[in-house]
Amino acid sequence: MSELNFVTVGDGTRIGYRFDGDAAKPVLVLSNSIGTTLHMWDGQVGELSRHFRVLRYDFRGHGGSSVPVGASSLDRLGRDVIELLDALGLGRVHFLGLSLGGFVGQWLGIHAPERVDRLILSNTSSHLGPASYFDERIAVVRQAPDMSETAEIFLNNWFPARMVAANAPVIEEFRTMLLAIDRQGLAGLFAAVRDADLRRTVALINRPTLVIAGEHDKVTAASHSELIAAAVPGAKLVVLPAVHLSNVEYPAEFIEAVLDFLH
């Protein structure tokens, strides 16, 4: 099953998802960054689906999922995953989340540990601030005529300057992805990040956890990953020489870290 399918969650939002890989293999859920769709993982799915049944989904307000009105919460984003798993008859899964996906992974590890086997938190944080920054971004995004300005801000925060300047094919792919994101959907997820604070509760995670940091990350600093790894009992930390999208910038090293941990 590789086409987009849909589940409607409790508040009526339609969540788009797809499977790749053999249905007999253990399930690995991939959760992406704000401003992207499940295609953020296209470069990794071929290798990961050799070992797992890979489940990807689009955040509410992004990609194939519907756009609810107003702000979203991290609690709602976490429950979207639980309701998706319930609808698909999946009990316990491996979960890999990057950036906002990592926030959701932390939420699941804290609030629904019985649904998580092994947890990978990549290029993420337990809290990002100040709130005024996100309020400003929400206002700008809602008032802008399109996503062009916001797309360039994201690209410059996600990738090294040399990659953006060279306009490598992958940069153009992500630019196209960003330009297609619904502005109201993006604003709703900005609110979820603004209001999320897991700094105290992250220590409650009791699942085997791998934290992947980007040494040069300008969004979720490597120090944030270090704090998570120090707070989660027994967590392992891997630092890659990346900016924010470690899976794209250092795909081989990223996959190696993930597979080493999940095996």
Secondary structure, DSSP 8 states (H G I E B T S, - for coil): --S-EEEE-TTS-EEEEEEES-TTS-EEEEE--TT--GGGGHHHHHHHTTTSEEEEE--TTSTTS---SS---HHHHHHHHHHHHHHTT--SEEEEEETHHHHHHHHHHHH-GGGEEEEEEES--SB---HHHHHHHHHHHHHSSSSHHHHHHHHHHHS-HHHHHHT-HHHHHHHHHHHTS-HHHHHHHHHHHHH-B-TTGGGG--S-EEEEEETT-SSS-HHHHHHHHHHSTT-EEEEES-SS-HHHHSHHHHHHHHHHHH-
